[in-house]
């Protein structure tokens, strides 16, 4: 055990240009870097030279929760696209009805 406690608290709203990078090293633990604008959050294991079992468990939980986050973003994006497509379809149908009515009036 490293003897170091976890510390820190950050809230970030990722916008356009936000990115995530994982920096790996031969003799030290990886650093996960999340950046958005001028904010950079680095996540690493305390005492980066040792890699205890709890660090592996944490990394697995981080990956699993990141997968849930990605799936939720994908779900919401797909729903938004479907809503936009439905609105466009409604607009096209209304336009077609107006064109048909105009054609009947002209006839």
C-alpha positions, -999 to +999 in steps of 0.1 A: +000+000+000+013+034-009+001+051+023-014+080+003-050+090+004-071+100-026-077+137-029-092+163-052-126+174-066-134+188-100-165+194-121-161+198-158-186+203-186-169+190-218-176+211-249-163+210-284-126+203-285-125+183-252-102+153-253-090+123-233-055+109-235-038+081-217-001+085-211+018+053-204+053+048-191+077+018-188+083+020-151+054+040-137+016+039-137-004+055-165-019+090-163-053+096-178-056+132-189-089+148-196-088+183-210-114+209-220-104+244-228-078+255-203-088+228-177-068+196-175-076+168-151-050+141-147-060+109-130-033+085-118-027+060-091-012+073-058+025+065-056+026+056-094+055+032-090+035+005-072+004-010-089-016-027-061-048-047-067-071-018-057-055+003-084-065-023-110-100-025-096-103+013-097-091+013-134-116-013-143-144+006-126-133+038-144-134+020-177-168+005-170-183+038-159-168+056-189-185+030-211-218+037-194-212+075-199-205+069-237-235+047-241-258+073-225-243+100-247-249+078-278-285+071-267-293+107-262-277+118-295-296+091-314-329+103-298-321+139-307-314+129-343-346+109-345-365+139-331-349+161-357-357+136-385-393+134-373-396+171-373-382+173-408-406+146-419-435+165-405-423+196-422-420+178-456-454+163-452-469+197-444-451+211-474-464+183-496-499+189-484-496+227-491-483+219-526-511+195-533-537+220-521-521+247-543-523+223-573-559+215-567-567+252-564-550+260-596-568+232-614 
